[in-house]
């Protein structure tokens, strides 16, 4: 079996575990959505307090620790399915005795990047919602425009191409450093690729879970597609090619089953 074939097998093998991790994130978010004031997207009460300069009141309504925990659950729910190939690469390139350690270092570094980005995203969502009245446009419309502009740019495609890159990893010498660096670098490119789209559910607390689901599905389908040359484009919907391929495949199988 070639290295590419083994990587494909390992990628499929990681899918159930990553799906379980994603499901855990969704369950946590759904529980918060039902039994709290949805701390991942600050409530209108908190925004009013912030607008009036009452920071202490806003913090008492929605504690920062819970907000950050909610954002981590958001990353877990949306990003876990995207890590099958990098984790399979780690497993393929690591000694048997070090595979769990390698995966733990990668995931910890990856999450650290996303948590740092989360502070920026949460601040941006609050800023958009507080300033939307001054601008004359709703926060979701502004965030949608930002995401669309980024989707159309060659820099976004360049970042997405880097998400497909699987670096050489040392089995001896300094393997821990390589695994941690892989997580940091992959996390950085993933943030640059996905963050503007994730701003959309953060800016619309009333529908943030459905929007998260749509964005997560689109990003997952997009990672199935090969990289392409960075250039400005009007094809800004992520995952459209993979989705069309899946629909054609399902349709073909249904027709084949009906014929027999």
ABEGO torsion letter per residue (X at the ends): XBAAAAAAAAAAAAAAAAAAAAAAAAAAAAAAAAABAGAABBBAAAAAAAAAGBAAAAAAABBAAAAAAAAAAAAAAAAAAAAAAAAAAAAAABBAAAAAAAAAAAAAAAAAAAAAAAAAAAAAAAAAAAAAAAAGBBAAAAAAAAAAAAAABAAAAAAAAAAABBBBBBABGBAAAAAAAAAAAAAAAAAAAAAAAAAAAAABAAAAAAAAAAAAAAAAAAAABBBBBBBBBABABBGAAAAAAAAAAAAAAAAAAAAX
